[in-house]
Amino acid sequence: MEEVFRTNDPVKLSYIRHLMAEAGIACYVLDEHTAYIDGRGPMVPIRVVVHPDDAERARSELSELDQDG
C-alpha cells in the first residue's frame, strides 16, 4: 500500500473517501481511531493509502486538496 494523503480533518477525510469511490479507487484509512483517541491533534495523522498501481491516479484526484500540517 502507498500513502497518498494525510489529514486530521474529518470533513476532508469524508471528501477524500467520496473522491476515491467516484474514481473507482479502493482506499484504506489508517490510524483513524488512534487519532480520535488522541483528540485529533497533530500527533497521530490519519493516513489514506491505496494500492501502488492506483497511487498516481489517486494523487491526481486529490491534487486540489491541501495536505494538513
Predicted model as a PDB file, atoms N, CA, C, CB and O in Angstrom, pLDDT in the B-factor column:
MODEL        1                                                                  
ATOM      1  N   MET A   1       0.844  -1.170   0.000  1.00 96.00           N  
ATOM      2  CA  MET A   1       0.000   0.000   0.000  1.00 96.00           C  
ATOM      3  C   MET A   1       0.893   1.238   0.000  1.00 96.00           C  
ATOM      4  CB  MET A   1      -0.962  -0.004   1.218  1.00 96.00           C  
ATOM      5  O   MET A   1       1.992   1.239   0.554  1.00 96.00           O  
ATOM      6  N   GLU A   2       0.389   2.278  -0.633  1.00 97.00           N  
ATOM      7  CA  GLU A   2       1.155   3.517  -0.746  1.00 97.00           C  
ATOM      8  C   GLU A   2       0.318   4.683  -0.208  1.00 97.00           C  
ATOM      9  CB  GLU A   2       1.576   3.775  -2.226  1.00 97.00           C  
ATOM     10  O   GLU A   2      -0.847   4.850  -0.569  1.00 97.00           O  
ATOM     11  N   GLU A   3       0.931   5.470   0.648  1.00 97.00           N  
ATOM     12  CA  GLU A   3       0.245   6.616   1.228  1.00 97.00           C  
ATOM     13  C   GLU A   3       0.080   7.713   0.179  1.00 97.00           C  
ATOM     14  CB  GLU A   3       1.016   7.149   2.454  1.00 97.00           C  
ATOM     15  O   GLU A   3       1.019   8.047  -0.544  1.00 97.00           O  
ATOM     16  N   VAL A   4      -1.134   8.266   0.110  1.00 97.00           N  
ATOM     17  CA  VAL A   4      -1.392   9.342  -0.847  1.00 97.00           C  
ATOM     18  C   VAL A   4      -1.864  10.625  -0.167  1.00 97.00           C  
ATOM     19  CB  VAL A   4      -2.426   8.894  -1.861  1.00 97.00           C  
ATOM     20  O   VAL A   4      -1.886  11.682  -0.798  1.00 97.00           O  
ATOM     21  N   PHE A   5      -2.245  10.548   1.120  1.00 97.00           N  
ATOM     22  CA  PHE A   5      -2.725  11.755   1.795  1.00 97.00           C  
ATOM     23  C   PHE A   5      -2.690  11.548   3.303  1.00 97.00           C  
ATOM     24  CB  PHE A   5      -4.157  12.116   1.330  1.00 97.00           C  
ATOM     25  O   PHE A   5      -2.852  10.434   3.801  1.00 97.00           O  
ATOM     26  N   ARG A   6      -2.473  12.660   4.023  1.00 93.00           N  
ATOM     27  CA  ARG A   6      -2.555  12.680   5.487  1.00 93.00           C  
ATOM     28  C   ARG A   6      -3.440  13.837   5.909  1.00 93.00           C  
ATOM     29  CB  ARG A   6      -1.142  12.801   6.136  1.00 93.00           C  
ATOM     30  O   ARG A   6      -3.350  14.935   5.360  1.00 93.00           O  
ATOM     31  N   THR A   7      -4.289  13.584   6.880  1.00 91.00           N  
ATOM     32  CA  THR A   7      -5.144  14.647   7.399  1.00 91.00           C  
ATOM     33  C   THR A   7      -5.675  14.260   8.767  1.00 91.00           C  
ATOM     34  CB  THR A   7      -6.306  14.939   6.432  1.00 91.00           C  
ATOM     35  O   THR A   7      -5.725  13.079   9.109  1.00 91.00           O  
ATOM     36  N   ASN A   8      -6.065  15.238   9.535  1.00 87.00           N  
ATOM     37  CA  ASN A   8      -6.787  15.005  10.782  1.00 87.00           C  
ATOM     38  C   ASN A   8      -8.143  15.693  10.732  1.00 87.00           C  
ATOM     39  CB  ASN A   8      -5.971  15.506  11.991  1.00 87.00           C  
ATOM     40  O   ASN A   8      -8.827  15.801  11.749  1.00 87.00           O  
ATOM     41  N   ASP A   9      -8.527  16.154   9.559  1.00 88.00           N  
ATOM     42  CA  ASP A   9      -9.788  16.848   9.352  1.00 88.00           C  
ATOM     43  C   ASP A   9     -10.853  15.827   8.930  1.00 88.00           C  
ATOM     44  CB  ASP A   9      -9.635  17.976   8.283  1.00 88.00           C  
ATOM     45  O   ASP A   9     -10.755  15.261   7.841  1.00 88.00           O  
ATOM     46  N   PRO A  10     -11.868  15.579   9.772  1.00 88.00           N  
ATOM     47  CA  PRO A  10     -12.871  14.561   9.432  1.00 88.00           C  
ATOM     48  C   PRO A  10     -13.700  14.922   8.195  1.00 88.00           C  
ATOM     49  CB  PRO A  10     -13.799  14.347  10.610  1.00 88.00           C  
ATOM     50  O   PRO A  10     -14.154  14.029   7.479  1.00 88.00           O  
ATOM     51  N   VAL A  11     -13.900  16.196   7.940  1.00 92.00           N  
ATOM     52  CA  VAL A  11     -14.653  16.606   6.752  1.00 92.00           C  
ATOM     53  C   VAL A  11     -13.830  16.319   5.497  1.00 92.00           C  
ATOM     54  CB  VAL A  11     -15.029  18.113   6.826  1.00 92.00           C  
ATOM     55  O   VAL A  11     -14.348  15.794   4.512  1.00 92.00           O  
ATOM     56  N   LYS A  12     -12.560  16.665   5.542  1.00 94.00           N  
ATOM     57  CA  LYS A  12     -11.675  16.406   4.402  1.00 94.00           C  
ATOM     58  C   LYS A  12     -11.556  14.900   4.163  1.00 94.00           C  
ATOM     59  CB  LYS A  12     -10.271  17.029   4.642  1.00 94.00           C  
ATOM     60  O   LYS A  12     -11.534  14.448   3.018  1.00 94.00           O  
ATOM     61  N   LEU A  13     -11.479  14.130   5.244  1.00 95.00           N  
ATOM     62  CA  LEU A  13     -11.378  12.675   5.118  1.00 95.00           C  
ATOM     63  C   LEU A  13     -12.619  12.100   4.448  1.00 95.00           C  
ATOM     64  CB  LEU A  13     -11.175  12.028   6.494  1.00 95.00           C  
ATOM     65  O   LEU A  13     -12.513  11.207   3.608  1.00 95.00           O  
ATOM     66  N   SER A  14     -13.775  12.596   4.806  1.00 96.00           N  
ATOM     67  CA  SER A  14     -15.014  12.150   4.173  1.00 96.00           C  
ATOM     68  C   SER A  14     -15.012  12.483   2.684  1.00 96.00           C  
ATOM     69  CB  SER A  14     -16.229  12.793   4.859  1.00 96.00           C  
ATOM     70  O   SER A  14     -15.428  11.671   1.858  1.00 96.00           O  
ATOM     71  N   TYR A  15     -14.548  13.666   2.354  1.00 96.00           N  
ATOM     72  CA  TYR A  15     -14.480  14.079   0.947  1.00 96.00           C  
ATOM     73  C   TYR A  15     -13.491  13.215   0.166  1.00 96.00           C  
ATOM     74  CB  TYR A  15     -14.080  15.560   0.843  1.00 96.00           C  
ATOM     75  O   TYR A  15     -13.752  12.855  -0.982  1.00 96.00           O  
ATOM     76  N   ILE A  16     -12.368  12.887   0.778  1.00 97.00           N  
ATOM     77  CA  ILE A  16     -11.372  12.021   0.133  1.00 97.00           C  
ATOM     78  C   ILE A  16     -11.990  10.659  -0.158  1.00 97.00           C  
ATOM     79  CB  ILE A  16     -10.109  11.864   1.027  1.00 97.00           C  
ATOM     80  O   ILE A  16     -11.818  10.114  -1.249  1.00 97.00           O  
ATOM     81  N   ARG A  17     -12.703  10.115   0.809  1.00 97.00           N  
ATOM     82  CA  ARG A  17     -13.366   8.819   0.586  1.00 97.00           C  
ATOM     83  C   ARG A  17     -14.342   8.914  -0.586  1.00 97.00           C  
ATOM     84  CB  ARG A  17     -14.111   8.357   1.866  1.00 97.00           C  
ATOM     85  O   ARG A  17     -14.417   8.009  -1.417  1.00 97.00           O  
ATOM     86  N   HIS A  18     -15.080  10.005  -0.642  1.00 97.00           N  
ATOM     87  CA  HIS A  18     -16.018  10.219  -1.742  1.00 97.00           C  
ATOM     88  C   HIS A  18     -15.294  10.289  -3.087  1.00 97.00           C  
ATOM     89  CB  HIS A  18     -16.820  11.502  -1.512  1.00 97.00           C  
ATOM     90  O   HIS A  18     -15.702   9.637  -4.048  1.00 97.00           O  
ATOM     91  N   LEU A  19     -14.212  11.084  -3.157  1.00 97.00           N  
ATOM     92  CA  LEU A  19     -13.456  11.212  -4.409  1.00 97.00           C  
ATOM     93  C   LEU A  19     -12.898   9.870  -4.872  1.00 97.00           C  
ATOM     94  CB  LEU A  19     -12.314  12.213  -4.237  1.00 97.00           C  
ATOM     95  O   LEU A  19     -12.949   9.549  -6.059  1.00 97.00           O  
ATOM     96  N   MET A  20     -12.368   9.092  -3.939  1.00 98.00           N  
ATOM     97  CA  MET A  20     -11.795   7.798  -4.294  1.00 98.00           C  
ATOM     98  C   MET A  20     -12.890   6.839  -4.774  1.00 98.00           C  
ATOM     99  CB  MET A  20     -11.042   7.195  -3.090  1.00 98.00           C  
ATOM    100  O   MET A  20     -12.677   6.090  -5.728  1.00 98.00           O  
ATOM    101  N   ALA A  21     -14.038   6.857  -4.133  1.00 98.00           N  
ATOM    102  CA  ALA A  21     -15.144   5.997  -4.561  1.00 98.00           C  
ATOM    103  C   ALA A  21     -15.624   6.382  -5.955  1.00 98.00           C  
ATOM    104  CB  ALA A  21     -16.307   6.079  -3.562  1.00 98.00           C  
ATOM    105  O   ALA A  21     -15.879   5.512  -6.789  1.00 98.00           O  
ATOM    106  N   GLU A  22     -15.747   7.674  -6.208  1.00 97.00           N  
ATOM    107  CA  GLU A  22     -16.173   8.148  -7.531  1.00 97.00           C  
ATOM    108  C   GLU A  22     -15.177   7.759  -8.616  1.00 97.00           C  
ATOM    109  CB  GLU A  22     -16.356   9.665  -7.518  1.00 97.00           C  
ATOM    110  O   GLU A  22     -15.568   7.487  -9.751  1.00 97.00           O  
ATOM    111  N   ALA A  23     -13.890   7.732  -8.271  1.00 97.00           N  
ATOM    112  CA  ALA A  23     -12.848   7.381  -9.240  1.00 97.00           C  
ATOM    113  C   ALA A  23     -12.666   5.865  -9.357  1.00 97.00           C  
ATOM    114  CB  ALA A  23     -11.522   8.033  -8.846  1.00 97.00           C  
ATOM    115  O   ALA A  23     -11.909   5.393 -10.205  1.00 97.00           O  
ATOM    116  N   GLY A  24     -13.358   5.107  -8.508  1.00 98.00           N  
ATOM    117  CA  GLY A  24     -13.225   3.651  -8.547  1.00 98.00           C  
ATOM    118  C   GLY A  24     -11.918   3.157  -7.962  1.00 98.00           C  
ATOM    119  O   GLY A  24     -11.429   2.095  -8.346  1.00 98.00           O  
ATOM    120  N   ILE A  25     -11.346   3.914  -7.039  1.00 98.00           N  
ATOM    121  CA  ILE A  25     -10.072   3.555  -6.406  1.00 98.00           C  
ATOM    122  C   ILE A  25     -10.358   3.091  -4.980  1.00 98.00           C  
ATOM    123  CB  ILE A  25      -9.066   4.765  -6.413  1.00 98.00           C  
ATOM    124  O   ILE A  25     -10.948   3.823  -4.186  1.00 98.00           O  
ATOM    125  N   ALA A  26      -9.937   1.879  -4.669  1.00 98.00           N  
ATOM    126  CA  ALA A  26     -10.092   1.371  -3.306  1.00 98.00           C  
ATOM    127  C   ALA A  26      -9.080   2.057  -2.412  1.00 98.00           C  
ATOM    128  CB  ALA A  26      -9.919  -0.173  -3.253  1.00 98.00           C  
ATOM    129  O   ALA A  26      -7.876   1.992  -2.663  1.00 98.00           O  
ATOM    130  N   CYS A  27      -9.563   2.713  -1.372  1.00 98.00           N  
ATOM    131  CA  CYS A  27      -8.638   3.365  -0.444  1.00 98.00           C  
ATOM    132  C   CYS A  27      -8.877   2.802   0.950  1.00 98.00           C  
ATOM    133  CB  CYS A  27      -8.817   4.920  -0.457  1.00 98.00           C  
ATOM    134  O   CYS A  27      -9.961   2.316   1.272  1.00 98.00           O  
ATOM    135  N   TYR A  28      -7.852   2.882   1.747  1.00 98.00           N  
ATOM    136  CA  TYR A  28      -7.901   2.406   3.122  1.00 98.00           C  
ATOM    137  C   TYR A  28      -7.420   3.533   4.016  1.00 98.00           C  
ATOM    138  CB  TYR A  28      -7.038   1.116   3.318  1.00 98.00           C  
ATOM    139  O   TYR A  28      -6.471   4.243   3.683  1.00 98.00           O  
ATOM    140  N   VAL A  29      -8.080   3.691   5.149  1.00 96.00           N  
ATOM    141  CA  VAL A  29      -7.747   4.752   6.089  1.00 96.00           C  
ATOM    142  C   VAL A  29      -7.067   4.113   7.298  1.00 96.00           C  
ATOM    143  CB  VAL A  29      -9.023   5.563   6.514  1.00 96.00           C  
ATOM    144  O   VAL A  29      -7.628   3.229   7.944  1.00 96.00           O  
ATOM    145  N   LEU A  30      -5.865   4.568   7.591  1.00 96.00           N  
ATOM    146  CA  LEU A  30      -5.084   4.031   8.698  1.00 96.00           C  
ATOM    147  C   LEU A  30      -4.991   5.048   9.829  1.00 96.00           C  
ATOM    148  CB  LEU A  30      -3.681   3.631   8.224  1.00 96.00           C  
ATOM    149  O   LEU A  30      -4.895   6.250   9.584  1.00 96.00           O  
ATOM    150  N   ASP A  31      -5.019   4.571  11.043  1.00 91.00           N  
ATOM    151  CA  ASP A  31      -4.825   5.361  12.259  1.00 91.00           C  
ATOM    152  C   ASP A  31      -5.992   6.286  12.581  1.00 91.00           C  
ATOM    153  CB  ASP A  31      -3.576   6.173  12.134  1.00 91.00           C  
ATOM    154  O   ASP A  31      -5.841   7.204  13.387  1.00 91.00           O  
ATOM    155  N   GLU A  32      -7.148   6.064  11.971  1.00 86.00           N  
ATOM    156  CA  GLU A  32      -8.286   6.946  12.226  1.00 86.00           C  
ATOM    157  C   GLU A  32      -8.720   6.881  13.690  1.00 86.00           C  
ATOM    158  CB  GLU A  32      -9.459   6.576  11.312  1.00 86.00           C  
ATOM    159  O   GLU A  32      -8.921   7.920  14.319  1.00 86.00           O  
ATOM    160  N   HIS A  33      -8.866   5.691  14.231  1.00 82.00           N  
ATOM    161  CA  HIS A  33      -9.324   5.551  15.607  1.00 82.00           C  
ATOM    162  C   HIS A  33      -8.273   6.040  16.598  1.00 82.00           C  
ATOM    163  CB  HIS A  33      -9.679   4.101  15.897  1.00 82.00           C  
ATOM    164  O   HIS A  33      -8.616   6.638  17.618  1.00 82.00           O  
ATOM    165  N   THR A  34      -7.023   5.796  16.314  1.00 83.00           N  
ATOM    166  CA  THR A  34      -5.941   6.270  17.174  1.00 83.00           C  
ATOM    167  C   THR A  34      -5.913   7.790  17.214  1.00 83.00           C  
ATOM    168  CB  THR A  34      -4.591   5.729  16.691  1.00 83.00           C  
ATOM    169  O   THR A  34      -5.698   8.375  18.276  1.00 83.00           O  
ATOM    170  N   ALA A  35      -6.123   8.427  16.092  1.00 78.00           N  
ATOM    171  CA  ALA A  35      -6.137   9.895  16.043  1.00 78.00           C  
ATOM    172  C   ALA A  35      -7.304  10.450  16.853  1.00 78.00           C  
ATOM    173  CB  ALA A  35      -6.224  10.388  14.582  1.00 78.00           C  
ATOM    174  O   ALA A  35      -7.161  11.490  17.497  1.00 78.00           O  
ATOM    175  N   TYR A  36      -8.445   9.786  16.836  1.00 74.00           N  
ATOM    176  CA  TYR A  36      -9.591  10.275  17.595  1.00 74.00           C  
ATOM    177  C   TYR A  36      -9.359  10.114  19.095  1.00 74.00           C  
ATOM    178  CB  TYR A  36     -10.866   9.536  17.175  1.00 74.00           C  
ATOM    179  O   TYR A  36      -9.786  10.960  19.881  1.00 74.00           O  
ATOM    180  N   ILE A  37      -8.693   9.048  19.493  1.00 78.00           N  
ATOM    181  CA  ILE A  37      -8.349   8.871  20.904  1.00 78.00           C  
ATOM    182  C   ILE A  37      -7.421   9.987  21.360  1.00 78.00           C  
ATOM    183  CB  ILE A  37      -7.689   7.495  21.139  1.00 78.00           C  
ATOM    184  O   ILE A  37      -7.522  10.469  22.488  1.00 78.00           O  
ATOM    185  N   ASP A  38      -6.527  10.389  20.483  1.00 60.00           N  
ATOM    186  CA  ASP A  38      -5.560  11.449  20.782  1.00 60.00           C  
ATOM    187  C   ASP A  38      -6.221  12.826  20.778  1.00 60.00           C  
ATOM    188  CB  ASP A  38      -4.412  11.420  19.771  1.00 60.00           C  
ATOM    189  O   ASP A  38      -5.567  13.809  21.125  1.00 60.00           O  
ATOM    190  N   GLY A  39      -7.462  12.928  20.408  1.00 64.00           N  
ATOM    191  CA  GLY A  39      -8.149  14.211  20.382  1.00 64.00           C  
ATOM    192  C   GLY A  39      -7.972  14.962  19.079  1.00 64.00           C  
ATOM    193  O   GLY A  39      -8.122  16.184  19.046  1.00 64.00           O  
ATOM    194  N   ARG A  40      -7.654  14.250  17.996  1.00 56.00           N  
ATOM    195  CA  ARG A  40      -7.470  14.827  16.665  1.00 56.00           C  
ATOM    196  C   ARG A  40      -6.331  15.834  16.612  1.00 56.00           C  
ATOM    197  CB  ARG A  40      -8.744  15.488  16.212  1.00 56.00           C  
ATOM    198  O   ARG A  40      -6.315  16.719  15.757  1.00 56.00           O  
ATOM    199  N   GLY A  41      -5.402  15.698  17.505  1.00 63.00           N  
ATOM    200  CA  GLY A  41      -4.224  16.558  17.459  1.00 63.00           C  
ATOM    201  C   GLY A  41      -3.279  16.097  16.371  1.00 63.00           C  
ATOM    202  O   GLY A  41      -3.497  15.057  15.751  1.00 63.00           O  
ATOM    203  N   PRO A  42      -2.245  16.856  16.141  1.00 69.00           N  
ATOM    204  CA  PRO A  42      -1.313  16.512  15.057  1.00 69.00           C  
ATOM    205  C   PRO A  42      -0.370  15.355  15.383  1.00 69.00           C  
ATOM    206  CB  PRO A  42      -0.497  17.715  14.705  1.00 69.00           C  
ATOM    207  O   PRO A  42       0.433  14.960  14.537  1.00 69.00           O  
ATOM    208  N   MET A  43      -0.455  14.810  16.588  1.00 79.00           N  
ATOM    209  CA  MET A  43       0.466  13.742  16.984  1.00 79.00           C  
ATOM    210  C   MET A  43       0.284  12.473  16.150  1.00 79.00           C  
ATOM    211  CB  MET A  43       0.276  13.416  18.453  1.00 79.00           C  
ATOM    212  O   MET A  43       1.263  11.800  15.829  1.00 79.00           O  
ATOM    213  N   VAL A  44      -0.944  12.144  15.804  1.00 84.00           N  
ATOM    214  CA  VAL A  44      -1.220  10.931  15.033  1.00 84.00           C  
ATOM    215  C   VAL A  44      -2.016  11.310  13.785  1.00 84.00           C  
ATOM    216  CB  VAL A  44      -1.999   9.881  15.892  1.00 84.00           C  
ATOM    217  O   VAL A  44      -3.237  11.454  13.847  1.00 84.00           O  
ATOM    218  N   PRO A  45      -1.333  11.471  12.662  1.00 87.00           N  
ATOM    219  CA  PRO A  45      -2.075  11.811  11.439  1.00 87.00           C  
ATOM    220  C   PRO A  45      -2.847  10.607  10.903  1.00 87.00           C  
ATOM    221  CB  PRO A  45      -1.114  12.337  10.362  1.00 87.00           C  
ATOM    222  O   PRO A  45      -2.407   9.464  11.022  1.00 87.00           O  
ATOM    223  N   ILE A  46      -3.990  10.883  10.319  1.00 91.00           N  
ATOM    224  CA  ILE A  46      -4.781   9.848   9.660  1.00 91.00           C  
ATOM    225  C   ILE A  46      -4.240   9.721   8.243  1.00 91.00           C  
ATOM    226  CB  ILE A  46      -6.330  10.189   9.667  1.00 91.00           C  
ATOM    227  O   ILE A  46      -4.152  10.709   7.514  1.00 91.00           O  
ATOM    228  N   ARG A  47      -3.877   8.500   7.857  1.00 95.00           N  
ATOM    229  CA  ARG A  47      -3.258   8.276   6.560  1.00 95.00           C  
ATOM    230  C   ARG A  47      -4.222   7.570   5.618  1.00 95.00           C  
ATOM    231  CB  ARG A  47      -1.974   7.461   6.714  1.00 95.00           C  
ATOM    232  O   ARG A  47      -4.928   6.639   6.006  1.00 95.00           O  
ATOM    233  N   VAL A  48      -4.237   8.030   4.380  1.00 97.00           N  
ATOM    234  CA  VAL A  48      -5.041   7.399   3.328  1.00 97.00           C  
ATOM    235  C   VAL A  48      -4.066   6.684   2.407  1.00 97.00           C  
ATOM    236  CB  VAL A  48      -5.924   8.457   2.535  1.00 97.00           C  
ATOM    237  O   VAL A  48      -3.141   7.294   1.871  1.00 97.00           O  
ATOM    238  N   VAL A  49      -4.280   5.378   2.228  1.00 98.00           N  
ATOM    239  CA  VAL A  49      -3.392   4.590   1.386  1.00 98.00           C  
ATOM    240  C   VAL A  49      -4.201   3.890   0.293  1.00 98.00           C  
ATOM    241  CB  VAL A  49      -2.610   3.559   2.232  1.00 98.00           C  
ATOM    242  O   VAL A  49      -5.390   3.611   0.449  1.00 98.00           O  
ATOM    243  N   VAL A  50      -3.517   3.618  -0.809  1.00 98.00           N  
ATOM    244  CA  VAL A  50      -4.123   2.909  -1.944  1.00 98.00           C  
ATOM    245  C   VAL A  50      -3.115   1.879  -2.460  1.00 98.00           C  
ATOM    246  CB  VAL A  50      -4.544   3.912  -3.089  1.00 98.00           C  
ATOM    247  O   VAL A  50      -1.950   1.872  -2.064  1.00 98.00           O  
ATOM    248  N   HIS A  51      -3.589   1.025  -3.339  1.00 98.00           N  
ATOM    249  CA  HIS A  51      -2.692   0.063  -3.984  1.00 98.00           C  
ATOM    250  C   HIS A  51      -1.670   0.844  -4.810  1.00 98.00           C  
ATOM    251  CB  HIS A  51      -3.492  -0.953  -4.886  1.00 98.00           C  
ATOM    252  O   HIS A  51      -2.033   1.851  -5.418  1.00 98.00           O  
ATOM    253  N   PRO A  52      -0.414   0.420  -4.853  1.00 98.00           N  
ATOM    254  CA  PRO A  52       0.612   1.146  -5.612  1.00 98.00           C  
ATOM    255  C   PRO A  52       0.250   1.412  -7.073  1.00 98.00           C  
ATOM    256  CB  PRO A  52       1.890   0.382  -5.566  1.00 98.00           C  
ATOM    257  O   PRO A  52       0.650   2.433  -7.633  1.00 98.00           O  
ATOM    258  N   ASP A  53      -0.502   0.504  -7.690  1.00 98.00           N  
ATOM    259  CA  ASP A  53      -0.901   0.713  -9.088  1.00 98.00           C  
ATOM    260  C   ASP A  53      -1.863   1.891  -9.254  1.00 98.00           C  
ATOM    261  CB  ASP A  53      -1.546  -0.550  -9.635  1.00 98.00           C  
ATOM    262  O   ASP A  53      -1.970   2.455 -10.343  1.00 98.00           O  
ATOM    263  N   ASP A  54      -2.562   2.262  -8.182  1.00 98.00           N  
ATOM    264  CA  ASP A  54      -3.531   3.353  -8.228  1.00 98.00           C  
ATOM    265  C   ASP A  54      -3.001   4.655  -7.641  1.00 98.00           C  
ATOM    266  CB  ASP A  54      -4.777   2.952  -7.500  1.00 98.00           C  
ATOM    267  O   ASP A  54      -3.710   5.662  -7.642  1.00 98.00           O  
ATOM    268  N   ALA A  55      -1.782   4.654  -7.145  1.00 98.00           N  
ATOM    269  CA  ALA A  55      -1.257   5.796  -6.397  1.00 98.00           C  
ATOM    270  C   ALA A  55      -1.206   7.079  -7.228  1.00 98.00           C  
ATOM    271  CB  ALA A  55       0.126   5.474  -5.883  1.00 98.00           C  
ATOM    272  O   ALA A  55      -1.637   8.130  -6.755  1.00 98.00           O  
ATOM    273  N   GLU A  56      -0.698   7.014  -8.433  1.00 97.00           N  
ATOM    274  CA  GLU A  56      -0.586   8.232  -9.244  1.00 97.00           C  
ATOM    275  C   GLU A  56      -1.961   8.799  -9.586  1.00 97.00           C  
ATOM    276  CB  GLU A  56       0.195   7.944 -10.533  1.00 97.00           C  
ATOM    277  O   GLU A  56      -2.164  10.013  -9.542  1.00 97.00           O  
ATOM    278  N   ARG A  57      -2.894   7.930  -9.922  1.00 97.00           N  
ATOM    279  CA  ARG A  57      -4.245   8.380 -10.249  1.00 97.00           C  
ATOM    280  C   ARG A  57      -4.920   8.967  -9.004  1.00 97.00           C  
ATOM    281  CB  ARG A  57      -5.085   7.209 -10.822  1.00 97.00           C  
ATOM    282  O   ARG A  57      -5.634   9.965  -9.098  1.00 97.00           O  
ATOM    283  N   ALA A  58      -4.695   8.353  -7.849  1.00 98.00           N  
ATOM    284  CA  ALA A  58      -5.267   8.872  -6.601  1.00 98.00           C  
ATOM    285  C   ALA A  58      -4.689  10.244  -6.277  1.00 98.00           C  
ATOM    286  CB  ALA A  58      -5.005   7.897  -5.435  1.00 98.00           C  
ATOM    287  O   ALA A  58      -5.422  11.155  -5.893  1.00 98.00           O  
ATOM    288  N   ARG A  59      -3.386  10.392  -6.429  1.00 97.00           N  
ATOM    289  CA  ARG A  59      -2.762  11.696  -6.177  1.00 97.00           C  
ATOM    290  C   ARG A  59      -3.314  12.757  -7.127  1.00 97.00           C  
ATOM    291  CB  ARG A  59      -1.233  11.600  -6.325  1.00 97.00           C  
ATOM    292  O   ARG A  59      -3.507  13.910  -6.740  1.00 97.00           O  
ATOM    293  N   SER A  60      -3.563  12.361  -8.355  1.00 96.00           N  
ATOM    294  CA  SER A  60      -4.138  13.291  -9.317  1.00 96.00           C  
ATOM    295  C   SER A  60      -5.538  13.722  -8.883  1.00 96.00           C  
ATOM    296  CB  SER A  60      -4.185  12.656 -10.712  1.00 96.00           C  
ATOM    297  O   SER A  60      -5.882  14.899  -8.982  1.00 96.00           O  
ATOM    298  N   GLU A  61      -6.340  12.781  -8.408  1.00 96.00           N  
ATOM    299  CA  GLU A  61      -7.689  13.094  -7.931  1.00 96.00           C  
ATOM    300  C   GLU A  61      -7.649  14.018  -6.709  1.00 96.00           C  
ATOM    301  CB  GLU A  61      -8.443  11.800  -7.587  1.00 96.00           C  
ATOM    302  O   GLU A  61      -8.544  14.839  -6.512  1.00 96.00           O  
ATOM    303  N   LEU A  62      -6.607  13.874  -5.898  1.00 96.00           N  
ATOM    304  CA  LEU A  62      -6.505  14.633  -4.644  1.00 96.00           C  
ATOM    305  C   LEU A  62      -5.634  15.877  -4.777  1.00 96.00           C  
ATOM    306  CB  LEU A  62      -5.950  13.746  -3.549  1.00 96.00           C  
ATOM    307  O   LEU A  62      -5.384  16.557  -3.781  1.00 96.00           O  
ATOM    308  N   SER A  63      -5.173  16.185  -5.966  1.00 94.00           N  
ATOM    309  CA  SER A  63      -4.193  17.244  -6.153  1.00 94.00           C  
ATOM    310  C   SER A  63      -4.684  18.629  -5.735  1.00 94.00           C  
ATOM    311  CB  SER A  63      -3.778  17.281  -7.579  1.00 94.00           C  
ATOM    312  O   SER A  63      -3.871  19.492  -5.405  1.00 94.00           O  
ATOM    313  N   GLU A  64      -5.990  18.856  -5.743  1.00 91.00           N  
ATOM    314  CA  GLU A  64      -6.509  20.167  -5.377  1.00 91.00           C  
ATOM    315  C   GLU A  64      -6.713  20.341  -3.880  1.00 91.00           C  
ATOM    316  CB  GLU A  64      -7.801  20.408  -6.081  1.00 91.00           C  
ATOM    317  O   GLU A  64      -6.983  21.450  -3.419  1.00 91.00           O  
ATOM    318  N   LEU A  65      -6.585  19.250  -3.108  1.00 90.00           N  
ATOM    319  CA  LEU A  65      -6.730  19.341  -1.669  1.00 90.00           C  
ATOM    320  C   LEU A  65      -5.384  19.661  -1.031  1.00 90.00           C  
ATOM    321  CB  LEU A  65      -7.306  18.036  -1.098  1.00 90.00           C  
ATOM    322  O   LEU A  65      -4.346  19.158  -1.461  1.00 90.00           O  
ATOM    323  N   ASP A  66      -5.414  20.499  -0.007  1.00 83.00           N  
ATOM    324  CA  ASP A  66      -4.200  20.838   0.730  1.00 83.00           C  
ATOM    325  C   ASP A  66      -3.944  19.793   1.805  1.00 83.00           C  
ATOM    326  CB  ASP A  66      -4.310  22.248   1.357  1.00 83.00           C  
ATOM    327  O   ASP A  66      -4.853  19.396   2.534  1.00 83.00           O  
ATOM    328  N   GLN A  67      -2.692  19.352   1.893  1.00 76.00           N  
ATOM    329  CA  GLN A  67      -2.294  18.450   2.962  1.00 76.00           C  
ATOM    330  C   GLN A  67      -2.297  19.224   4.284  1.00 76.00           C  
ATOM    331  CB  GLN A  67      -0.890  17.827   2.676  1.00 76.00           C  
ATOM    332  O   GLN A  67      -1.997  20.418   4.301  1.00 76.00           O  
ATOM    333  N   ASP A  68      -2.626  18.564   5.366  1.00 68.00           N  
ATOM    334  CA  ASP A  68      -2.564  19.201   6.679  1.00 68.00           C  
ATOM    335  C   ASP A  68      -1.113  19.375   7.100  1.00 68.00           C  
ATOM    336  CB  ASP A  68      -3.336  18.375   7.730  1.00 68.00           C  
ATOM    337  O   ASP A  68      -0.222  18.665   6.634  1.00 68.00           O  
ATOM    338  N   GLY A  69      -0.901  20.319   7.977  1.00 52.00           N  
ATOM    339  CA  GLY A  69       0.422  20.482   8.571  1.00 52.00           C  
ATOM    340  C   GLY A  69       1.243  21.401   7.779  1.00 52.00           C  
ATOM    341  O   GLY A  69       2.394  21.659   8.130  1.00 52.00           O  
TER     342      GLY A  69                                                      
ENDMDL                                                                          
END                                                                             
